[in-house]
Amino acid sequence: VLFDADYALVVQGRLHAVGAAQDSIRFLAGATRKWGGIRFSGGDTSTIAFARVSGGHSSFRGGAVYVEGTATRLGLFHCVMSGNKAEEGGAIFCFNYAVVTAANCLFHNNNASAYGGAVTTYYYSKASFANCTVVGNSAPDAAVVNDGGGETVWSNSIFWANGVQQLRNGTSPSSNRIDLRYSDVQGPFPANVTNVLGNISSDPLFVNSDAGDFRLQNRSPCRDS
């Protein structure tokens, strides 16, 4: 899907975009250098799988994907989100009781001018991420931010080379919650994470991160751990 002008794909219902491992779906800028990302609302369940979302931007929230509203749910599986930009949530912004579930996704080279270079979960929304890699994203604050009563669970994931801070959990309200389990987190370890279990802080040993190959070497501490 090529966007030849700076428009967003607005989904006020359901989107089912499922590719295959050898034939992925791509949401990319075409004749233009940027496009407005995918904006979900309307209280339905959508799925994006085996897809790449790149070059999206927002002047406010969610450069690649913005998810908003009670009963609005999005599943992301085997997706790559790279080169997206926003003020908050360079790749994903989950807002206002929405729910995001992601697995086996790569977040790379996304940028937020305020906070959440890769992902922001905000205002009582919920998100869970499993077997994801968050690498090389940038923001003045952290790559991953949970605030405004949000709840986020990260498990079996890698956070590396994301600038000053990998994750941040807001302090107000007290219901903010980040669970971080069996993941590799480059130090310093984030403060105020509410539930921590089995994490490490060791070089994940990507095959060739300079060339964008974030597969793990055989001797990586993240293999079979």
Protein Blocks (a to p, Z undefined) as FASTA:
>chain_A
ZZfbdcddddebdddddddfklccddddfkbmbdebjadehhiacddehiadehiacfke
ojlbccedehiacddehiacehiacfeojlbcceehiacddehiacehiacfkgojlbcc
eehiacddehiacehiacfbbfbdceehiacddehiacehebjbfbdcdfbdfkbccdde
hiacdddddehiabdghiacddehiablmnopabdcfklckgoZZ
